[in-house]
C-alpha cells in the first residue's frame, strides 16, 4: 500500500516550454507515506489554473481538493505531473540506519528526482518553483547546481504564491488522503479502541440531536420521521477511519490512542507507522518489551574502566594459535554471558 511508487503523465504540453511546481503532503505525520508531487504546464495556462481557483491544499476543503484533482485528470493534454509516494518503511529505514539520512535530505532527494524524471522524458522545463524544506536559499542553490539549465525558485509558502505549486500541493494531498482511506484497518482493534469509537459516535449523535432541536418543529418532525429504524439518514454519523487513527499528526489525541492500541509489545507498530518518529520511539521504549541489543552491551562493557579502542582490527586477530599443552583459552564474552557451553564430543578434543 505504501511502498515507494510513482504515477505520471508525461504526454502533456506538446513540446512547449513549461513551468513546474513541487510540493509535498504528510511530511510531519507519524502515520502514512510522505507524498511528493510535481505539476507542470505552459506559461499561458497559468491563468486557466487561477480560474480553477487552485490554491494551497490546506486552504481548500476536501471536496474542493477532490474536484481540482479530477479536473487535472481530465486535462492530460494540458497538464503534466509526477507523483512519488515515499513509504513509512523507507522513511524509517533511512532515518534509523547507521549512517542516518535526515528528513530534509529525503525531501530534497525526492524533489530532485521529480525534476530529473520530467526532464529525462524530454519535457522542456524552463522554471521550477519549490516549497522550501529547510533554509530556502541553501535549498535553491543546491537544486540550481544540479539543474543549471533551469531557473530554480525556492520560497516559503510557495504553495500560496505560485499556481503550479498549488496544483502540486493538491495532487500530493489527495493522493495521500486516498491512500490512508484505503489502508486496511487492523483486524482486531482491542476493547479500549472500540470504546473510543463508541464514545465518538455517541458524541456525534448528541451534536446531531442538538442541531435538530434547534430547527423549527415541522422540519424537526420531518427529520425524526426520516430517521425511522427502517430508513438510513444521510446525516447519520459514521465511524470512519479518521475516528480510528485521527489525522496522523503526533499532536492528535486520536492518533496517539491508535499508536497505543495497535502497538504489539514485541513486534511494535503496523506498517502504517513511521518508527523513526520520536513519538513512536518513546512509546515503544515506554510500553514495549525491554530490549537489549548485543552491540549496546559490548559498548557498555568497553566503557567500564577503559576507553574502547577505535583502531581497526588486524585480520590476524580473528585467528588463534594452537594452544600449548595445558593452556587455557579465554572464551568470547558472548558465550560466557549467555552461558553457552559446548556439549558435543568435539568439545573434549
C-alpha positions as CSV (number, residue, x, y, z in Angstrom):
1,X,0.0,0.0,0.0
2,X,2.7,2.5,1.0
3,X,5.6,1.2,-1.0
4,X,7.5,3.8,-2.8
5,X,5.7,4.3,-6.1
6,X,5.2,6.7,-9.0
7,X,2.3,8.0,-11.0
8,X,3.0,10.1,-14.0
9,X,1.6,11.9,-17.0
10,X,4.3,13.0,-19.4
11,X,2.1,13.3,-22.5
12,X,1.1,16.9,-21.9
13,X,2.1,20.3,-23.4
14,X,3.1,19.1,-26.9
15,X,6.7,20.3,-26.7
16,X,6.0,23.7,-25.3
17,X,8.2,25.3,-22.6
18,X,6.7,24.7,-19.2
19,X,6.7,26.0,-15.6
20,X,7.0,23.2,-13.0
21,X,6.0,23.3,-9.3
22,X,6.8,20.9,-6.4
23,X,5.2,20.3,-3.1
24,X,4.6,17.5,-0.6
25,X,2.0,16.2,1.9
26,X,2.4,14.3,5.1
27,X,5.9,15.4,6.0
28,X,5.2,15.9,9.7
29,X,2.9,12.9,10.2
30,X,3.8,9.8,12.2
31,X,1.4,7.8,10.1
32,X,1.4,7.0,6.4
33,X,3.5,8.0,3.4
34,X,5.1,11.3,2.6
35,X,3.9,12.1,-0.9
36,X,5.9,14.4,-3.2
37,X,4.3,15.7,-6.4
38,X,5.3,17.9,-9.3
39,X,2.9,19.7,-11.7
40,X,3.7,21.4,-14.9
41,X,2.0,23.4,-17.7
42,X,2.9,26.0,-20.3
43,X,3.0,29.6,-19.0
44,X,-0.1,30.6,-21.0
45,X,-2.1,28.0,-19.0
46,X,-1.4,29.7,-15.6
47,X,-4.5,31.8,-16.0
48,X,-6.5,28.7,-16.5
49,X,-5.2,27.4,-13.2
50,X,-6.2,30.6,-11.4
51,X,-9.7,30.4,-13.0
52,X,-10.0,26.9,-11.5
53,X,-9.3,28.6,-8.1
54,X,-6.3,26.4,-7.4
55,X,-4.8,27.3,-4.1
56,X,-2.7,25.8,-1.2
57,X,-4.4,22.5,-0.5
58,X,-4.5,23.3,3.3
59,X,-6.8,26.2,2.4
60,X,-9.3,24.1,0.5
61,X,-11.9,21.7,1.7
62,X,-11.7,18.0,0.9
63,X,-14.4,18.4,-1.7
64,X,-12.6,21.3,-3.4
65,X,-9.3,19.3,-3.5
66,X,-11.0,16.3,-4.9
67,X,-12.8,18.4,-7.6
68,X,-9.5,20.1,-8.6
69,X,-7.7,16.7,-8.7
70,X,-10.4,15.2,-11.0
71,X,-10.2,18.4,-13.2
72,X,-6.5,17.8,-13.7
73,X,-7.1,14.2,-14.6
74,X,-9.4,15.3,-17.4
75,X,-6.9,17.6,-19.0
76,X,-4.0,15.3,-19.5
77,X,-3.1,17.1,-22.8
78,X,-2.7,20.4,-21.0
79,X,-1.3,19.5,-17.6
80,X,1.5,17.1,-16.7
81,X,2.6,15.7,-13.4
82,X,4.5,13.1,-11.5
83,X,3.7,11.8,-8.0
84,X,6.1,9.9,-5.7
85,X,4.8,8.2,-2.5
86,X,7.6,7.5,0.0
87,X,6.5,4.7,2.3
88,X,6.8,4.8,6.1
89,X,9.1,1.9,5.9
90,X,11.5,3.7,3.6
91,X,11.5,6.8,5.7
92,X,12.1,4.9,8.9
93,X,14.9,2.7,7.3
94,X,16.8,5.8,6.1
95,X,16.4,7.8,9.3
96,X,17.3,4.9,11.6
97,X,20.2,3.3,9.8
98,X,23.8,3.6,11.0
99,X,24.5,6.5,8.5
100,X,21.3,8.3,9.1
101,X,19.5,10.3,6.3
102,X,17.6,13.3,7.6
103,X,14.0,14.0,6.6
104,X,15.3,17.2,4.9
105,X,17.7,15.2,2.7
106,X,14.9,12.7,1.9
107,X,12.7,15.6,0.9
108,X,15.5,17.3,-1.2
109,X,16.3,14.0,-3.0
110,X,12.6,13.4,-3.8
111,X,12.2,16.9,-5.3
112,X,15.4,16.5,-7.4
113,X,14.3,13.0,-8.6
114,X,11.0,14.5,-9.8
115,X,12.7,17.3,-11.8
116,X,15.2,14.8,-13.3
117,X,12.4,12.4,-14.3
118,X,10.4,15.1,-16.1
119,X,13.5,16.4,-17.9
120,X,14.5,12.9,-18.9
121,X,11.2,12.5,-20.7
122,X,12.0,15.4,-22.9
123,X,9.7,17.9,-21.3
124,X,11.1,21.5,-21.8
125,X,11.2,22.7,-18.2
126,X,12.3,26.4,-18.1
127,X,11.4,27.3,-14.5
128,X,10.9,25.3,-11.3
129,X,9.1,26.6,-8.2
130,X,9.5,24.7,-4.9
131,X,8.0,25.0,-1.5
132,X,11.0,25.1,0.8
133,X,12.2,22.5,3.2
134,X,14.9,23.9,5.5
135,X,16.6,27.1,4.5
136,X,15.3,28.4,1.2
137,X,18.5,30.0,-0.1
138,X,20.6,26.9,0.5
139,X,18.0,24.6,-1.0
140,X,17.7,26.8,-4.0
141,X,21.5,26.8,-4.6
142,X,21.6,23.0,-4.2
143,X,18.9,22.4,-6.9
144,X,20.4,25.1,-9.1
145,X,23.8,23.3,-9.1
146,X,22.0,20.1,-10.0
147,X,20.0,21.7,-12.9
148,X,22.0,24.6,-14.2
149,X,19.9,25.0,-17.4
150,X,16.7,25.5,-15.4
151,X,15.8,28.6,-13.3
152,X,15.1,27.4,-9.8
153,X,13.0,29.4,-7.3
154,X,12.6,28.1,-3.7
155,X,10.3,30.0,-1.4
156,X,8.4,29.7,1.9
157,X,4.7,29.3,1.3
158,X,5.3,28.7,-2.4
159,X,2.0,26.7,-2.5
160,X,0.2,30.1,-1.9
161,X,2.4,32.1,-4.3
162,X,2.7,30.0,-7.5
163,X,-0.3,28.2,-9.1
164,X,1.9,25.3,-10.3
165,X,3.0,24.7,-6.7
166,X,-0.6,24.9,-5.5
167,X,-1.6,22.3,-8.1
168,X,1.3,20.1,-6.9
169,X,0.1,20.5,-3.3
170,X,-3.4,19.3,-4.3
171,X,-2.0,16.3,-6.1
172,X,0.1,15.3,-3.1
173,X,-2.6,15.8,-0.5
174,X,-5.4,14.0,-2.4
175,X,-3.0,11.1,-3.2
176,X,-2.0,10.7,0.4
177,X,-5.6,11.0,1.8
178,X,-6.8,8.4,-0.6
179,X,-4.0,6.0,0.4
180,X,-4.9,6.5,4.0
181,X,-8.6,5.8,3.4
182,X,-7.8,2.6,1.5
183,X,-5.3,1.3,4.1
184,X,-6.9,-1.9,5.7
185,X,-7.6,-1.3,9.4
186,X,-6.2,-3.9,11.8
187,X,-8.5,-6.9,12.2
188,X,-8.6,-6.9,15.9
189,X,-8.9,-3.4,17.5
190,X,-8.9,-4.0,21.2
191,X,-11.6,-3.2,23.7
192,X,-10.3,0.3,24.6
193,X,-10.3,1.4,21.0
194,X,-13.8,0.1,20.5
195,X,-14.8,2.2,23.5
196,X,-13.2,5.2,21.9
197,X,-15.1,4.7,18.7
198,X,-18.3,4.2,20.5
199,X,-17.8,7.4,22.6
200,X,-17.0,9.4,19.4
201,X,-20.1,8.1,17.7
202,X,-22.2,9.0,20.7
203,X,-20.8,12.5,20.7
204,X,-21.6,12.9,17.1
205,X,-25.1,11.7,17.6
206,X,-25.6,14.1,20.5
207,X,-24.4,17.0,18.4
208,X,-26.8,16.0,15.7
209,X,-29.7,15.8,18.1
210,X,-28.9,19.3,19.5
211,X,-28.9,20.7,15.9
212,X,-32.2,19.0,15.2
213,X,-33.7,20.5,18.4
214,X,-32.8,24.0,17.2
215,X,-34.7,23.5,13.9
216,X,-38.4,24.6,13.5
217,X,-40.8,21.9,14.8
218,X,-42.0,21.0,11.3
219,X,-38.5,20.5,10.0
220,X,-37.5,18.6,13.1
221,X,-40.6,16.3,12.8
222,X,-39.6,15.5,9.2
223,X,-36.1,14.7,10.3
224,X,-37.4,12.4,13.0
225,X,-39.7,10.6,10.6
226,X,-36.8,10.1,8.2
227,X,-34.7,8.6,10.9
228,X,-37.0,5.7,11.5
229,X,-35.3,2.4,12.2
230,X,-36.1,1.1,8.6
231,X,-34.5,4.1,6.9
232,X,-31.0,5.4,6.8
233,X,-30.4,9.1,7.3
234,X,-27.9,10.9,5.1
235,X,-26.8,12.9,8.2
236,X,-26.2,9.8,10.4
237,X,-22.6,9.9,11.6
238,X,-20.4,7.0,10.6
239,X,-17.3,5.6,12.3
240,X,-14.8,6.5,9.6
241,X,-11.1,5.6,9.6
242,X,-10.4,9.1,10.8
243,X,-12.0,8.1,14.1
244,X,-9.6,5.1,14.3
245,X,-6.3,6.8,13.6
246,X,-7.1,10.5,13.5
247,X,-5.2,13.0,11.4
248,X,-1.9,11.1,11.6
249,X,-0.1,14.0,13.3
250,X,1.7,13.5,16.7
251,X,-0.4,16.2,18.4
252,X,-3.7,14.4,17.6
253,X,-5.1,12.6,20.7
254,X,-6.9,10.0,18.5
255,X,-3.6,9.3,16.6
256,X,-1.8,8.8,19.9
257,X,-4.5,6.4,21.1
258,X,-4.2,4.5,17.8
259,X,-0.5,4.1,18.4
260,X,-1.0,2.8,21.9
261,X,-3.9,0.4,21.0
262,X,-2.3,-1.1,17.9
263,X,1.3,-1.4,19.3
264,X,2.4,-5.0,19.8
265,X,4.8,-5.1,22.8
266,X,7.3,-7.3,21.0
267,X,6.8,-6.6,17.3
268,X,5.9,-2.9,17.5
269,X,3.6,-1.0,15.2
270,X,1.7,-1.7,12.0
271,X,3.3,-0.8,8.6
272,X,1.4,2.5,8.6
273,X,3.6,3.9,11.4
274,X,6.9,5.7,11.0
275,X,9.1,4.1,13.5
276,X,11.7,6.8,13.2
277,X,9.4,9.5,14.7
278,X,10.2,10.4,18.3
279,X,6.5,9.8,19.2
280,X,6.7,6.2,18.2
281,X,10.2,5.5,19.6
282,X,9.3,6.9,23.0
283,X,6.0,5.0,23.2
284,X,7.7,1.7,22.3
285,X,10.5,2.3,24.8
286,X,8.0,3.0,27.5
287,X,5.3,0.4,26.8
288,X,7.1,-2.3,24.7
289,X,9.1,-5.2,26.0
290,X,12.6,-4.3,27.3
291,X,15.2,-4.9,24.6
292,X,18.9,-5.3,24.9
293,X,21.0,-5.2,21.7
294,X,24.2,-7.1,21.6
295,X,26.1,-4.1,20.2
296,X,25.0,-1.9,23.0
297,X,26.1,-4.5,25.7
298,X,29.6,-4.6,24.1
299,X,29.8,-0.8,24.2
300,X,28.8,-0.7,27.9
301,X,31.4,-3.3,28.8
302,X,34.0,-1.4,27.0
303,X,33.2,1.8,29.0
304,X,33.7,0.2,32.4
305,X,37.2,1.4,33.4
306,X,38.6,1.6,29.9
307,X,38.1,3.5,26.7
308,X,37.2,1.2,23.8
309,X,39.8,1.2,21.1
310,X,38.8,2.7,17.8
311,X,41.8,1.1,15.9
312,X,40.9,-1.2,13.1
313,X,41.3,-4.9,13.9
314,X,44.0,-6.7,12.2
315,X,42.9,-9.8,10.2
316,X,45.2,-12.0,12.3
317,X,43.2,-11.1,15.4
318,X,40.4,-13.4,14.1
319,X,42.7,-16.5,14.3
320,X,44.1,-18.2,17.4
321,X,47.4,-20.0,17.6
322,X,47.2,-23.6,18.6
323,X,47.5,-23.6,22.4
324,X,50.4,-25.2,24.2
325,X,49.7,-28.3,26.2
326,X,47.6,-27.4,29.3
327,X,47.0,-23.8,28.3
328,X,43.5,-22.4,28.6
329,X,42.0,-20.1,26.0
330,X,39.6,-17.4,27.2
331,X,36.2,-17.9,25.8
332,X,34.5,-15.0,24.0
333,X,32.3,-12.8,26.3
334,X,29.2,-13.6,24.3
335,X,29.3,-17.3,25.2
336,X,30.2,-16.6,28.8
337,X,27.4,-14.0,29.3
338,X,24.8,-16.3,27.7
339,X,26.0,-19.4,29.5
340,X,26.5,-21.3,26.2
341,X,28.5,-24.5,26.7
342,X,29.9,-27.0,24.2
343,X,28.1,-30.3,24.6
344,X,29.5,-32.3,21.7
345,X,32.3,-34.8,21.8
346,X,34.4,-32.3,19.8
347,X,34.5,-30.1,22.9
348,X,36.6,-32.6,24.7
349,X,39.3,-32.9,22.0
